[in-house]
């Protein structure tokens, strides 16, 4: 038997992610600004373009984490601060699911880029071709999966917000 969380635990689940999500949002914004406006020359390197793309994906993810339980439909039991609707839960669940997998793909791509660099004596022209497939995998696959989940109405309240629930 699952015991529902106490009111204090519900508040912790609702409000604890907010400062960390805000820090993530601000730091990702700074990395994007820095690479685009202060050191655009760095974008000639594959590594920096992947870091930029990863931080672009972190912006909407941080935003969804900040919203936390606010997007859960109003009146849902055991969710403090729930003021959303079924549609807000679906939309935020879609964004959170998609960008969680996009960010993970970019983290993995940094490892792949390092491996390809080592194997090719860091001659980027020999492995630059991996960039386009990385971006396609980072966005197309998570987007397609999110569309299927949303079409089946499986983004529902779960833990600290809305997520994939069967």
N, C-alpha and C positions, 0 to 999 in steps of 0.2 A: 504494500500500500504506500503510495506516494503522499508525503505530508506537504501541504501547500506552504510556501514561504511566509514568514511572518511579515508584518507591515514594515519593520525595520529592514529586513532582507529585501523586500520589494523596492524600497527606496534606494538601497545600495545598488541593486541590479539596474534601476532606472537612471541613477545620477552618477555613479562611479565612472562609466565610460566617457562622460562628457569632457572633462578636462584633457584626457589623453587624446580624444578625437580632435579637440581644438588644437592641441600641440601638433598632432600629425598633419592637420590641415595647414597650419601656419608654416611648418617646416617644409612641407611639400611645395607650398606656394613659393617659399623662398628659393628652393632649389630650382624651380621652373624659372623664376625671375633671374636668378644668377646665371643660369646657362643661356637663357635667351637674350639677356640685355647686358650683363656684365662681362661674360666670357663666351660669346658665341663661337669663337674660334675652336673651343673644345668640342663643339658639335661635329667637327670633322671626323672625330673618332667614334667608332661603333659603340664603345663602352658608354660614352657620355650620352649618345642618343638613346640607348636602352635605359639609362638612369632617368633621363628626361621623360621617356614614355611611361616608365613605372610610376614616377611622381605625378604625371597627369592622371593615371588610373587611381592613385591614392586620394586625389581630391574628392571625387564623388563617394568613395568608400568611407573616408573620414566624416563626410557630411552625414551619411546614413548612420554611422556609429554614434555621432553626436545626437541625432534624433532619438535614438534608443527606443524606449517604450512609448514615446509620444505618438508614433504612427500606428500603434495597436488600436483596433477599433474601440471606441468609447464604450465603457461598461463591461469590458472583458475582465473576468475575475483574475485576481492576483497580479495585476499590472498597474502600478502607481504611475500616474501621469498619462494614462492612455486617453488621447483625445482624437484619434484618427478614425478612419472608416475602413471598410474592406478594401476599397480602391487604394488608399494610401499605404496600407499594409502590403498589397500586391506590388505596387510601384516601388516601394523601398526595398522589399524583398528581392525583386528583380534586379535592382541596381546593386544591392549588397552582394547578391550571389554572383552576378556577372563580374563585378570589379574585384571581389575576393579572388576569383580564379585568374583574372587578368594580372593582378599584382603577383600572384604566385608564379604565373608563367614568366613574368619579367624577372623575378628573382632567379628562377631556374635558368633563364636565358643568360644571365650574367655568369653563371657557372659554365654554361655551354660556350660562351664567348671566351672565357679564360682558357678552357680546354682547347678550343680551336686555335687560340693565340699561341699556346704552348706547342701544339703540334705543327704549326706553320711558322715558327720563329717570329711571331708577332708581325708577320707581313699581312696586314689587314686586307689587302686586295685579294688574297687567296681564300678568305672566309667571309668576306663582306656579304656574300650571297645569302647568308643565314638571316639577315635582318628582315627581309620581307616575309618569309615564312613565320618568323617569331611574332611579328605584328598580326598576321592573319590568325595564328593560333591563339594569341592573347585576346583577340576580340571576337572573332567569328564563332569559335566553338562555345565559349561561355554565353554569348548572345543567343545562339541557337538553343542551347540547353535551357536558358532562362525563359525563352519564348515558349518552349514546350511545357515547362513547369507552370508558367503563368496561364497557359491555355487550359491546363488541367486544374486550375485553381488550387495549387498546392503551396502557395506562399501564404503562410498563416502565422499567428502569434506563436513564438517559440523562444524560450529563455529570455533574452534581453531585447526582444524586438520581433521583427517579422523575418522569417526564414523559410526554407524548404521543409515542409512537413507533409508526410504521406497520409 
